[in-house]
Amino acid sequence: MSDTQVTATETTVLTPRIGTTAKRALYWVAGSILVVLVAIASLNLAGTAVEGPPLDPTSAYEAGTQALAEVLRDQGVDVVVTTTLDDTRAALGSSDDSTLFFTNFEAYLSEDQVAEATELAVTVVFADPTLTELLRVAPEVAHAGQNADAVSASCSAPLVAQAPDITAGPSNYRVIEPSAEITACYGNDDDGYGLIVLDRGDTELRILGATDALSNGAITAADNAAFALRLLGEHETLVWYTPSFLDLANSGDAKTPAELAPGWVLPGVWLTMLTLLAGALWRGRRFGPLVIEKLPVTVRSSETMQGRARLYERSTARLHTLDSLRIGTIRRLAVLCGMPTTASVNDVINRVSPLVGQPIEPLRQLLIDREPASDYELIALSDELLALEDRVHAVIRPA
């Protein structure tokens, strides 16, 4: 068996200079900036494709209300869109004849902020309030489940005179403490109502559960358009308030990240930073060039073969092992049959089949298709390959 002589080459390793290190770092800095720019562009593109919140007056999606806002503007109503309670308060302070429409779907407003908002205008329309919000601003009203059917007005309020039927849903409310100051419309006592009007003296509070009637997707159904225009177009100015994260930050319930984090986070961060710094100093400094030493090495080919076999055995790579055996067998069969080195497997199979008197399909299964499911099957297939090679050798070169 032949031996292979491998001799190590001389390599000189020097400590990198500051300029070289800076050039290498510049590549990574430029790559990081590029990744950040791509991420920002992707987020902006994704943000433009995402549907906005329900009842958004700037959204043209089905759940938005851009169509209603534009029609109100055409009717002479000054529609002012706000996103913070401070802006809403300022917009309502400049007009005595105004309507405030707001929601709290994202729960950005605290209960105190909701209570304040319901007292800012002559007419306040509060869309789809939660149970806790009702307990704070309208304890006479309670939830009554959901309703997806069309409903009739069922009341004599001037507000619904031009809209006898509207699309209901998604929420209904019921009056648990009836009084002369409360008017319930669009529903019944059993299923609840889509609109409840409460007279507070200086303010008329309208609890709206039938918000689907205002959306772009349903504004043209039934009498939804007339209902929406009457509901929100009664005064000269309509302030359409969609709360945002800034309201949450300005509320008394907001907490800083330091207050939300457990007590061990800050010491843990400092310990991690110090550990990383110590590791960088330890591994980032070289104590001079490496020692150059010639190391002639002699590696036997049998050792290489045995080492590769152990790796195959350790990783349970039976098919890879069998493929290596098949490649060697096919190469030797081609040489025995006097075929060129460029001959394909099919050419070798077609040549060997009549020599050993074996059909083509079993040979193909042995040389290509069969896969060992266990070490026992791998050994059996290896024995078959050796037997096939011996049979061809006996036919071509008889003793």
RODO-2510 file (C-alpha; in nm, 4 decimals, decimal comma):
residues 399
     n   res          X          Y          Z
     1     m     0,0000     0,0000     0,0000
     2     s     0,1408     0,3410    -0,1025
     3     d     0,2206     0,6196     0,1434
     4     t     0,1469     0,9877     0,0977
     5     q     0,4049     1,2481     0,2056
     6     v     0,2582     1,5841     0,3228
     7     t     0,4939     1,8664     0,4255
     8     a     0,3747     2,1852     0,5974
     9     t     0,4573     2,5150     0,4226
    10     e     0,6080     2,8130     0,6014
    11     t     0,3623     3,0836     0,7049
    12     t     0,4452     3,4152     0,8696
    13     v     0,1711     3,5676     1,0868
    14     l     0,2107     3,9282     1,1975
    15     t     0,0085     4,1367     1,4389
    16     p    -0,2348     4,3540     1,2302
    17     r    -0,1792     4,7304     1,2343
    18     i    -0,4439     4,9898     1,3215
    19     g    -0,4962     5,0892     0,9575
    20     t    -0,5523     4,7293     0,8491
    21     t    -0,7951     4,6700     1,1338
    22     a    -0,9853     4,9895     1,0476
    23     k    -1,0203     4,8842     0,6836
    24     r    -1,1587     4,5483     0,7875
    25     a    -1,4002     4,7110     1,0319
    26     l    -1,5163     4,9553     0,7622
    27     y    -1,6461     4,6653     0,5547
    28     w    -1,8614     4,5373     0,8411
    29     v    -1,9835     4,8874     0,9284
    30     a    -2,0931     4,9463     0,5675
    31     g    -2,2656     4,6081     0,5609
    32     s    -2,4502     4,6842     0,8854
    33     i    -2,5691     5,0214     0,7528
    34     l    -2,6962     4,8537     0,4368
    35     v    -2,8876     4,5940     0,6409
    36     v    -3,0461     4,8686     0,8541
    37     l    -3,1516     5,0672     0,5447
    38     v    -3,3057     4,7577     0,3851
    39     a    -3,4923     4,6787     0,7089
    40     i    -3,6295     5,0349     0,7316
    41     a    -3,7432     5,0270     0,3684
    42     s    -3,9110     4,6884     0,4202
    43     l    -4,0948     4,8116     0,7293
    44     n    -4,2165     5,1209     0,5443
    45     l    -4,3412     4,9132     0,2532
    46     a    -4,5093     4,6666     0,4887
    47     g    -4,6674     4,9525     0,6834
    48     t    -4,8302     5,0958     0,3699
    49     a    -4,9827     4,7579     0,2888
    50     v    -5,1340     4,6941     0,6323
    51     e    -5,4971     4,7829     0,6877
    52     g    -5,5471     5,0569     0,9436
    53     p    -5,7585     5,0349     1,2592
    54     p    -6,1389     5,0011     1,2308
    55     l    -6,3363     5,3243     1,1770
    56     d    -6,0222     5,5063     1,0650
    57     p    -6,1338     5,8175     0,8679
    58     t    -5,8185     5,8026     0,6551
    59     s    -5,8510     5,4335     0,5613
    60     a    -6,0037     5,3231     0,2298
    61     y    -6,0334     4,9596     0,3397
    62     e    -6,3717     4,8028     0,4147
    63     a    -6,3347     4,8524     0,7910
    64     g    -6,2301     5,2164     0,7455
    65     t    -6,4588     5,5188     0,7211
    66     q    -6,2887     5,7385     0,4630
    67     a    -6,6021     5,7470     0,2453
    68     l    -6,8150     5,8818     0,5312
    69     a    -6,5542     6,1452     0,6225
    70     e    -6,5347     6,2696     0,2629
    71     v    -6,9145     6,2891     0,2257
    72     l    -6,9379     6,4868     0,5499
    73     r    -6,6814     6,7326     0,4159
    74     d    -6,8840     6,7665     0,0948
    75     q    -7,1876     6,8484     0,3111
    76     g    -6,9998     7,1398     0,4709
    77     v    -6,8928     6,9704     0,7938
    78     d    -6,5399     7,0556     0,9085
    79     v    -6,3928     6,7102     0,9773
    80     v    -6,0829     6,7357     1,1976
    81     v    -5,8850     6,4134     1,2493
    82     t    -5,6829     6,3928     1,5734
    83     t    -5,4663     6,1225     1,7274
    84     t    -5,4012     6,2519     2,0805
    85     l    -5,6246     6,3743     2,3592
    86     d    -5,4350     6,7049     2,3761
    87     d    -5,4970     6,7739     2,0060
    88     t    -5,8619     6,6752     2,0492
    89     r    -5,9033     6,9108     2,3429
    90     a    -5,7472     7,1941     2,1420
    91     a    -5,9648     7,1262     1,8356
    92     l    -6,2869     7,1232     2,0396
    93     g    -6,1876     7,4343     2,2327
    94     s    -6,1967     7,6441     1,9164
    95     s    -6,5635     7,5574     1,8354
    96     d    -6,8778     7,5574     2,0504
    97     d    -7,0856     7,3794     1,7830
    98     s    -6,9027     7,0487     1,7539
    99     t    -6,9367     6,6708     1,7649
   100     l    -6,6714     6,4382     1,9029
   101     f    -6,6471     6,0835     1,7679
   102     f    -6,3904     5,8519     1,9244
   103     t    -6,3062     5,4866     1,9846
   104     n    -6,0701     5,3012     2,2164
   105     f    -6,0222     4,9750     2,0284
   106     e    -5,6501     4,9590     2,1061
   107     a    -5,7008     5,0485     2,4758
   108     y    -5,4605     5,3416     2,4540
   109     l    -5,6849     5,5525     2,6773
   110     s    -5,7142     5,5054     3,0516
   111     e    -6,0528     5,5197     3,2227
   112     d    -5,9824     5,8752     3,3357
   113     q    -5,8991     5,9799     2,9804
   114     v    -6,2166     5,8156     2,8478
   115     a    -6,4246     5,9968     3,1090
   116     e    -6,2629     6,3270     3,0144
   117     a    -6,3235     6,2698     2,6431
   118     t    -6,6967     6,2087     2,6946
   119     e    -6,7331     6,5606     2,8385
   120     l    -6,5388     6,7617     2,5801
   121     a    -6,8130     6,8387     2,3232
   122     v    -7,1832     6,9196     2,2949
   123     t    -7,2384     6,5817     2,1280
   124     v    -7,0067     6,2880     2,1984
   125     v    -7,0311     5,9596     2,0076
   126     f    -6,8445     5,6813     2,1867
   127     a    -6,8093     5,3761     1,9594
   128     d    -6,8111     5,0246     2,1020
   129     p    -6,7067     5,0918     2,4652
   130     t    -6,5964     4,8052     2,6885
   131     l    -6,7608     4,6964     3,0130
   132     t    -6,5168     4,8837     3,2372
   133     e    -6,5534     5,1975     3,0254
   134     l    -6,9328     5,1781     3,0524
   135     l    -6,9110     5,1434     3,4284
   136     r    -6,7102     5,4656     3,4368
   137     v    -6,9013     5,6884     3,1914
   138     a    -7,2472     5,5265     3,1635
   139     p    -7,3306     5,2868     3,4482
   140     e    -7,6955     5,2833     3,3335
   141     v    -7,5885     5,0892     3,0207
   142     a    -7,4569     4,7334     2,9932
   143     h    -7,3435     4,4980     2,7191
   144     a    -7,6048     4,2793     2,5482
   145     g    -7,3945     4,0561     2,3238
   146     q    -7,3616     4,0786     1,9462
   147     n    -7,6044     4,1048     1,6607
   148     a    -7,5331     4,0762     1,2884
   149     d    -7,8875     4,1251     1,1507
   150     a    -8,0426     4,4399     1,0088
   151     v    -8,2509     4,6263     1,2678
   152     s    -8,5246     4,8874     1,2682
   153     a    -8,5113     5,2161     1,4547
   154     s    -8,7801     5,1244     1,7122
   155     c    -8,7679     5,4738     1,8613
   156     s    -8,9019     5,8211     1,7884
   157     a    -8,5803     6,0205     1,8283
   158     p    -8,5217     6,2874     1,5586
   159     l    -8,1782     6,1375     1,5071
   160     v    -8,3202     5,8267     1,3367
   161     a    -8,6113     5,9823     1,1465
   162     q    -8,4425     5,9493     0,8062
   163     a    -8,2914     5,6042     0,8725
   164     p    -8,5602     5,3513     0,9693
   165     d    -8,3364     5,0471     0,9020
   166     i    -7,9596     5,0053     0,9365
   167     t    -7,6990     4,7307     0,9471
   168     a    -7,6527     4,6136     1,3045
   169     g    -7,3408     4,4978     1,4801
   170     p    -7,0987     4,4153     1,5961
   171     s    -7,2148     4,5072     1,9513
   172     n    -7,5440     4,5714     2,1271
   173     y    -7,6217     4,7419     2,4589
   174     r    -7,9170     4,7417     2,6981
   175     v    -8,0443     4,9935     2,9502
   176     i    -8,0393     4,8570     3,3050
   177     e    -8,1656     5,1776     3,4701
   178     p    -8,4348     5,3289     3,2424
   179     s    -8,5093     5,7004     3,2745
   180     a    -8,6480     5,9874     3,0709
   181     e    -8,2940     6,1011     2,9840
   182     i    -8,2106     5,7740     2,8045
   183     t    -8,3266     5,6818     2,4522
   184     a    -8,2536     5,3391     2,3026
   185     c    -8,2762     5,2801     1,9260
   186     y    -8,2181     5,0058     1,6690
   187     g    -8,3048     4,6909     1,8579
   188     n    -8,5228     4,5614     2,1394
   189     d    -8,5072     4,4830     2,5092
   190     d    -8,4244     4,1163     2,4517
   191     d    -8,1393     4,1491     2,2001
   192     g    -8,0193     4,4949     2,2997
   193     y    -7,9848     4,8161     2,1027
   194     g    -7,7317     4,9438     1,8522
   195     l    -7,7545     5,3069     1,9711
   196     i    -7,8259     5,4497     2,3160
   197     v    -7,8484     5,8266     2,3705
   198     l    -7,7955     5,9728     2,7188
   199     d    -7,8841     6,3351     2,7941
   200     r    -7,6226     6,4743     3,0371
   201     g    -7,7453     6,8324     3,0294
   202     d    -7,4539     7,0129     2,8694
   203     t    -7,3473     6,7003     2,6770
   204     e    -7,5386     6,4393     2,4825
   205     l    -7,3529     6,1065     2,5019
   206     r    -7,4278     5,8542     2,2303
   207     i    -7,3181     5,4946     2,2905
   208     l    -7,2812     5,3359     1,9458
   209     g    -7,2641     4,9595     1,9013
   210     a    -7,3769     4,9437     1,5362
   211     t    -7,0408     5,0670     1,4087
   212     d    -7,0551     4,8495     1,0945
   213     a    -7,3096     5,0930     0,9513
   214     l    -7,0342     5,3584     0,9295
   215     s    -6,7724     5,1452     0,7514
   216     n    -6,6766     5,1755     0,3857
   217     g    -6,7954     4,8217     0,3196
   218     a    -7,1509     4,8788     0,4493
   219     i    -7,2150     5,2520     0,4175
   220     t    -7,4339     5,1998     0,1072
   221     a    -7,6462     4,9190     0,2591
   222     a    -7,9973     4,9838     0,3969
   223     d    -8,0236     5,3366     0,5424
   224     n    -7,6671     5,3376     0,6770
   225     a    -7,5617     5,6496     0,4880
   226     a    -7,8506     5,8608     0,6169
   227     f    -7,7949     5,7293     0,9698
   228     a    -7,4205     5,8059     0,9631
   229     l    -7,4665     6,1574     0,8228
   230     r    -7,7311     6,2387     1,0812
   231     l    -7,5270     6,0859     1,3639
   232     l    -7,2029     6,2730     1,2899
   233     g    -7,3078     6,5707     1,0789
   234     e    -7,5364     6,7503     1,3232
   235     h    -7,2860     7,0259     1,4075
   236     e    -7,0489     7,2442     1,2074
   237     t    -6,7357     7,0699     1,3322
   238     l    -6,6694     6,6978     1,3695
   239     v    -6,3564     6,6014     1,5600
   240     w    -6,2714     6,2422     1,4692
   241     y    -6,0415     6,1181     1,7430
   242     t    -5,8400     5,7976     1,6967
   243     p    -5,6262     5,7416     2,0098
   244     s    -5,2601     5,6538     1,9620
   245     f    -4,9659     5,5302     2,1648
   246     l    -4,8869     5,8886     2,2658
   247     d    -5,2024     5,8879     2,4785
   248     l    -5,0800     5,5808     2,6616
   249     a    -4,7464     5,7497     2,7249
   250     n    -4,9200     6,0591     2,8618
   251     s    -5,1564     5,8688     3,0892
   252     g    -5,0862     5,8214     3,4580
   253     d    -5,0830     5,4425     3,4084
   254     a    -4,7806     5,4508     3,1787
   255     k    -4,4602     5,3026     3,3159
   256     t    -4,1024     5,3364     3,2005
   257     p    -3,9103     5,0297     3,0786
   258     a    -3,7000     5,0477     3,3967
   259     e    -4,0159     5,0196     3,6089
   260     l    -4,1458     4,7248     3,4073
   261     a    -3,8186     4,5294     3,4152
   262     p    -3,7320     4,2941     3,7064
   263     g    -3,4683     4,4071     3,9541
   264     w    -3,2004     4,1696     3,8239
   265     v    -3,2074     4,3002     3,4658
   266     l    -2,9795     4,6036     3,5142
   267     p    -2,7062     4,4150     3,7074
   268     g    -2,7312     4,1357     3,4524
   269     v    -2,6811     4,3781     3,1647
   270     w    -2,3744     4,5315     3,3294
   271     l    -2,2290     4,1871     3,4028
   272     t    -2,2841     4,0780     3,0424
   273     m    -2,1169     4,3913     2,9057
   274     l    -1,8155     4,3472     3,1336
   275     t    -1,7865     3,9813     3,0347
   276     l    -1,7956     4,0682     2,6640
   277     l    -1,5341     4,3401     2,7166
   278     a    -1,3052     4,1030     2,9046
   279     g    -1,3476     3,8396     2,6336
   280     a    -1,2679     4,0922     2,3607
   281     l    -0,9489     4,2006     2,5399
   282     w    -0,8489     3,8407     2,6024
   283     r    -0,9060     3,7045     2,2531
   284     g    -0,8485     4,0229     2,0542
   285     r    -0,4787     4,0721     2,1517
   286     r    -0,1962     3,8663     2,0045
   287     f     0,1273     3,8290     2,1975
   288     g     0,3644     3,8472     1,8987
   289     p     0,3997     3,6357     1,5832
   290     l     0,3500     3,2613     1,5861
   291     v     0,6530     3,0293     1,5946
   292     i     0,7415     2,8925     1,2519
   293     e     0,8304     2,5234     1,2520
   294     k     0,8610     2,2708     0,9721
   295     l     0,6492     1,9652     1,0468
   296     p     0,6946     1,6839     0,7936
   297     v     0,4025     1,4464     0,8271
   298     t     0,3585     1,1002     0,6777
   299     v    -0,0010     0,9852     0,6442
   300     r    -0,0818     0,6304     0,5313
   301     s    -0,3700     0,5996     0,2885
   302     s    -0,5095     0,3146     0,4983
   303     e    -0,5407     0,5504     0,7941
   304     t    -0,7362     0,7963     0,5816
   305     m    -0,9703     0,5202     0,4706
   306     q    -1,0204     0,3925     0,8247
   307     g    -1,0780     0,7412     0,9626
   308     r    -1,3411     0,8146     0,6992
   309     a    -1,5079     0,4816     0,7714
   310     r    -1,5259     0,5675     1,1423
   311     l    -1,6864     0,9028     1,0611
   312     y    -1,9469     0,7307     0,8425
   313     e    -2,0174     0,4804     1,1198
   314     r    -2,0466     0,7513     1,3854
   315     s    -2,2967     0,9549     1,1774
   316     t    -2,4910     0,6427     1,0655
   317     a    -2,4324     0,7414     0,7016
   318     r    -2,5156     0,3988     0,5556
   319     l    -2,6309     0,5265     0,2158
   320     h    -2,3243     0,7480     0,1790
   321     t    -2,0998     0,4510     0,2651
   322     l    -2,2801     0,2270     0,0163
   323     d    -2,2529     0,4932    -0,2546
   324     s    -1,8766     0,5068    -0,2027
   325     l    -1,8574     0,1262    -0,2395
   326     r    -2,0793     0,1374    -0,5504
   327     i    -1,8637     0,4059    -0,7158
   328     g    -1,5513     0,1934    -0,6664
   329     t    -1,7249    -0,1208    -0,7928
   330     i    -1,8625     0,0504    -1,1059
   331     r    -1,5204     0,2011    -1,1836
   332     r    -1,3486    -0,1373    -1,1549
   333     l    -1,6185    -0,3121    -1,3595
   334     a    -1,5733    -0,0562    -1,6379
   335     v    -1,1967    -0,1226    -1,6415
   336     l    -1,2504    -0,5001    -1,6494
   337     c    -1,4943    -0,4663    -1,9415
   338     g    -1,2547    -0,2428    -2,1378
   339     m    -1,4886     0,0550    -2,1280
   340     p    -1,3747     0,4207    -2,1214
   341     t    -1,3692     0,6153    -1,7944
   342     t    -1,6509     0,8339    -1,9256
   343     a    -1,8902     0,5398    -1,9488
   344     s    -2,2172     0,5881    -1,7628
   345     v    -2,3672     0,3548    -1,5050
   346     n    -2,6298     0,2392    -1,7538
   347     d    -2,3548     0,1475    -2,0058
   348     v    -2,1750    -0,0557    -1,7404
   349     i    -2,4990    -0,2338    -1,6388
   350     n    -2,5841    -0,3150    -2,0029
   351     r    -2,2326    -0,4554    -2,0546
   352     v    -2,2173    -0,6603    -1,7346
   353     s    -2,5693    -0,8099    -1,7598
   354     p    -2,4992    -1,0588    -2,0451
   355     l    -2,1561    -1,1442    -1,9009
   356     v    -2,2930    -1,2693    -1,5682
   357     g    -2,6308    -1,3826    -1,7043
   358     q    -2,8283    -1,1552    -1,4709
   359     p    -3,1237    -0,9327    -1,5731
   360     i    -3,0701    -0,5578    -1,5928
   361     e    -3,3249    -0,4669    -1,3256
   362     p    -3,1629    -0,6621    -1,0355
   363     l    -2,8255    -0,5142    -1,1353
   364     r    -2,9757    -0,1647    -1,1297
   365     q    -3,1231    -0,2294    -0,7867
   366     l    -2,7829    -0,3449    -0,6595
   367     l    -2,5746    -0,0664    -0,8171
   368     i    -2,8163     0,2264    -0,7856
   369     d    -3,1560     0,1990    -0,6188
   370     r    -3,1448    -0,0181    -0,3055
   371     e    -3,0958     0,1643     0,0256
   372     p    -2,9745    -0,0079     0,3436
   373     a    -3,2033     0,0285     0,6439
   374     s    -2,9579    -0,1286     0,8889
   375     d    -2,5911    -0,2158     0,9258
   376     y    -2,6755    -0,5764     0,8444
   377     e    -2,8266    -0,4784     0,5086
   378     l    -2,5236    -0,2556     0,4365
   379     i    -2,2871    -0,5506     0,4914
   380     a    -2,5079    -0,7769     0,2779
   381     l    -2,5087    -0,5270    -0,0106
   382     s    -2,1307    -0,4864     0,0215
   383     d    -2,0905    -0,8635    -0,0081
   384     e    -2,3128    -0,8677    -0,3179
   385     l    -2,0988    -0,5975    -0,4807
   386     l    -1,7843    -0,8013    -0,4144
   387     a    -1,9515    -1,1149    -0,5477
   388     l    -2,0580    -0,9350    -0,8666
   389     e    -1,7067    -0,8054    -0,9211
   390     d    -1,5614    -1,1562    -0,8702
   391     r    -1,8082    -1,3065    -1,1219
   392     v    -1,7184    -1,0498    -1,3887
   393     h    -1,3474    -1,1024    -1,3228
   394     a    -1,3916    -1,4780    -1,3533
   395     v    -1,5660    -1,4429    -1,6905
   396     i    -1,3256    -1,1937    -1,8460
   397     r    -1,0000    -1,3205    -1,6923
   398     p    -1,0462    -1,6872    -1,6086
   399     a    -0,7687    -1,8533    -1,4094
***
